[in-house]
Amino acid sequence: TWGLRKEDTDLSELQNRLENDINFSSADQAGAKHLFSFLAFLKYLQDQPEEALTNLKKAEDHIREHNEECEKMLIVTYGNFAWLFYHLNDHVKSMHYLEKLEDIKQRFPTQSPTAFHAEVYGEMGWTFLMYSRKYNEKAKECFEKALIEHPDNPDWNSGYATALYRVEYESNTTEDSPAGKQLRRALELSPEDPYIMAVFCLLSRIGDRSLISIRITIQNEKILVSYINCTYKINVYREYL
């Protein structure tokens, strides 16, 4: 559970937001591949274990369909299965997924026996981002660790840009700030991602409006229905439509 506390978020509001994101997000949009796993965890917190299992299966199917190195990406999903079955007192199935995890660890060893795989850090980063603003700093640290191994990963670069933007939001987010530079990097890697373009729009409200791409104007409607943070949706709507 990575230390997430129920009192740090509104579970009902978070569930509605996640379900909306699942309905409107494209498969290759930043953070999209993590939505089903996170919704599964939320269902567990709400004492709905069967729905949690259903969403974990959807998470596995989504990863297999949209990721070339799906086995490495499944390390978190298998861990979630093992954890959930353990808490449901189904120790046979829990052990089955633990064996799958061990197989992945043997085939894809980390540089240090105490280090997580980059995929785990990436999943942790998105989980912290989606759960509560109180975890933005932790999200930033997780994406930094994930990007050490895969500096060109579009998903983690987008997550890192979002985390930096949120951490800097109350201070001095500008084109030349770490968040501004990372947003440019994320947009280079994912030029058609409406999620990261929406964050880019918000940065332009604070800093240089020349940051806005013509694509943003063209895709305003797509941005509004796909951007994960509802507050940001409202800000983009007020500023640009």
C-alpha positions in Angstrom: 0.0 0.0 0.0 3.1 2.2 0.1 1.9 4.1 3.2 -1.2 5.6 1.7 -3.7 6.7 4.4 -7.5 6.7 4.0 -7.8 10.1 5.8 -5.6 11.8 3.1 -8.2 11.6 0.4 -11.9 11.4 -0.3 -12.4 7.8 -1.5 -15.8 8.5 -3.2 -14.5 11.5 -5.1 -11.3 9.7 -6.1 -13.3 6.7 -7.4 -15.5 9.0 -9.6 -12.4 10.7 -10.9 -10.7 7.4 -11.7 -13.7 5.9 -13.5 -14.1 9.1 -15.6 -10.4 8.9 -16.5 -10.8 5.3 -17.5 -13.7 6.1 -19.7 -12.0 9.0 -21.5 -8.3 8.3 -21.5 -6.5 6.9 -24.5 -4.4 3.8 -24.0 -1.1 5.7 -24.6 -1.9 8.7 -22.5 0.3 9.5 -19.5 -0.8 7.5 -16.5 -3.5 5.6 -18.3 -1.9 2.2 -17.8 -2.0 2.6 -14.0 -5.6 3.5 -13.6 -7.1 -0.1 -13.3 -4.5 -1.1 -10.7 -5.2 2.0 -8.7 -8.9 1.5 -8.9 -8.5 -2.0 -7.7 -6.7 -0.8 -4.6 -9.5 1.7 -4.0 -12.1 -1.0 -4.3 -10.2 -3.0 -1.7 -10.3 0.0 0.7 -14.0 0.2 0.1 -14.4 -3.5 1.1 -15.3 -4.6 -2.5 -12.7 -7.4 -3.0 -14.4 -9.0 -6.0 -14.4 -5.7 -7.9 -10.8 -5.2 -6.9 -9.9 -8.5 -8.5 -11.9 -7.6 -11.6 -9.9 -4.4 -12.0 -6.6 -6.1 -11.4 -7.5 -8.5 -14.3 -8.3 -5.5 -16.5 -4.9 -4.0 -15.5 -3.1 -7.1 -16.5 -5.0 -7.3 -19.9 -4.3 -3.6 -20.5 -0.6 -4.0 -19.9 -0.3 -7.1 -22.1 -2.1 -5.3 -24.9 -0.3 -2.0 -24.9 3.3 -2.7 -23.7 6.1 -4.5 -25.5 8.0 -5.5 -22.4 4.8 -6.5 -20.6 6.4 -9.0 -18.2 8.5 -6.3 -16.5 5.4 -4.0 -16.4 3.4 -6.8 -14.7 5.7 -7.0 -11.7 3.5 -4.5 -9.8 0.2 -6.1 -11.0 1.4 -9.6 -9.9 2.4 -8.1 -6.6 -1.0 -6.6 -6.2 -2.7 -10.0 -7.0 -0.5 -11.7 -4.4 -1.2 -9.0 -1.8 -5.0 -9.1 -2.4 -5.3 -12.9 -2.4 -3.3 -13.0 0.9 -5.7 -10.6 2.5 -8.6 -12.7 1.2 -7.0 -15.8 2.9 -6.4 -17.5 -0.4 -2.8 -18.4 0.2 -2.5 -20.8 -2.7 -3.3 -18.1 -5.3 -1.2 -15.6 -3.4 1.8 -18.0 -3.6 1.1 -18.5 -7.3 1.6 -14.8 -8.0 4.6 -14.6 -5.7 6.2 -17.3 -7.8 5.5 -15.3 -10.9 7.2 -12.3 -9.2 10.2 -14.4 -8.4 10.5 -15.5 -12.0 10.4 -11.9 -13.2 13.1 -11.0 -10.6 15.3 -13.8 -11.9 14.9 -12.8 -15.5 15.2 -9.1 -14.9 17.5 -8.6 -11.9 18.1 -5.1 -10.4 21.5 -3.6 -9.9 21.1 -4.0 -6.2 19.2 -6.6 -4.2 17.6 -3.9 -2.1 16.5 -1.7 -5.1 13.1 -1.8 -6.7 12.6 -2.3 -10.4 12.1 1.0 -12.3 8.6 -0.2 -13.2 7.8 -0.3 -9.4 9.1 3.2 -8.9 7.0 4.4 -11.9 3.9 2.8 -10.5 4.5 4.3 -7.1 4.9 7.7 -8.6 1.6 7.6 -10.4 -0.1 6.2 -7.4 1.1 9.0 -5.2 0.1 11.6 -7.8 -3.4 10.3 -8.2 -4.1 9.7 -4.5 -3.5 13.1 -2.9 -1.5 16.3 -3.2 0.1 15.4 0.1 2.2 12.8 -1.7 3.5 15.0 -4.6 7.0 15.1 -3.2 7.1 11.4 -2.8 5.8 11.0 -6.4 8.6 13.3 -7.6 11.2 11.2 -5.8 9.8 8.0 -7.3 9.9 9.2 -10.9 13.5 10.5 -10.4 14.5 6.9 -9.4 12.6 5.3 -12.3 14.2 7.7 -14.9 17.7 6.8 -13.7 17.3 3.4 -15.5 15.1 4.6 -18.4 15.6 8.3 -19.0 13.6 8.3 -22.2 10.5 6.6 -20.9 7.5 8.9 -22.0 5.2 7.8 -19.2 7.6 8.5 -16.4 8.8 11.7 -17.9 5.2 12.9 -18.0 4.7 11.8 -14.4 7.8 13.5 -13.3 6.8 16.7 -15.1 3.4 16.7 -13.4 4.9 16.0 -10.0 7.4 18.9 -10.4 4.7 21.2 -11.6 2.6 20.4 -8.5 5.5 20.8 -6.1 6.5 24.1 -7.6 2.9 25.4 -8.1 2.8 27.6 -5.0 6.3 29.0 -5.6 7.9 29.8 -8.9 6.9 27.6 -11.8 8.3 29.2 -15.0 9.7 28.2 -18.4 13.2 27.9 -16.9 12.2 26.2 -13.7 12.8 22.5 -13.3 9.1 21.9 -13.9 9.1 24.1 -17.1 12.1 22.3 -18.5 10.7 18.9 -17.7 7.4 19.7 -19.3 9.2 20.5 -22.5 11.0 17.2 -22.2 7.8 15.3 -21.6 6.1 17.0 -24.6 9.0 16.2 -26.8 8.6 12.5 -26.0 4.8 12.6 -26.1 3.8 15.4 -28.5 0.2 14.2 -28.9 -0.6 13.5 -25.3 -3.5 15.7 -24.2 -2.7 15.1 -20.5 0.8 16.7 -20.7 -0.4 19.4 -23.0 -3.0 20.4 -20.4 -0.3 20.8 -17.8 1.7 22.8 -20.4 -1.4 25.1 -20.7 -1.4 25.7 -17.0 2.3 26.5 -16.9 1.6 29.1 -19.6 -0.8 30.8 -17.2 2.0 31.4 -14.8 4.9 32.0 -17.2 5.5 32.5 -20.9 2.4 32.1 -23.1 4.7 31.3 -26.0 5.0 27.9 -24.5 1.5 27.0 -25.8 1.5 24.8 -29.0 -1.0 25.3 -31.7 -2.0 21.7 -31.1 -3.4 22.7 -27.7 -5.9 25.1 -29.3 -6.9 22.4 -31.7 -7.3 19.7 -29.1 -8.9 21.8 -26.3 -12.0 19.6 -26.1 -9.9 16.4 -26.0 -7.8 17.9 -23.2 -10.8 18.7 -21.0 -12.3 15.2 -21.1 -9.0 13.4 -20.6 -7.0 15.4 -18.1 -6.7 13.5 -14.9 -7.0 16.3 -12.3 -10.5 17.8 -12.2 -9.2 21.1 -10.8 -6.8 21.4 -13.7 -9.6 20.8 -16.1 -11.5 23.7 -14.7 -8.5 26.0 -14.9 -7.8 25.1 -18.5 -11.5 25.6 -19.4 -11.6 29.1 -17.8 -8.4 30.2 -19.4 -8.7 28.9 -22.9 -12.3 28.2 -23.9 
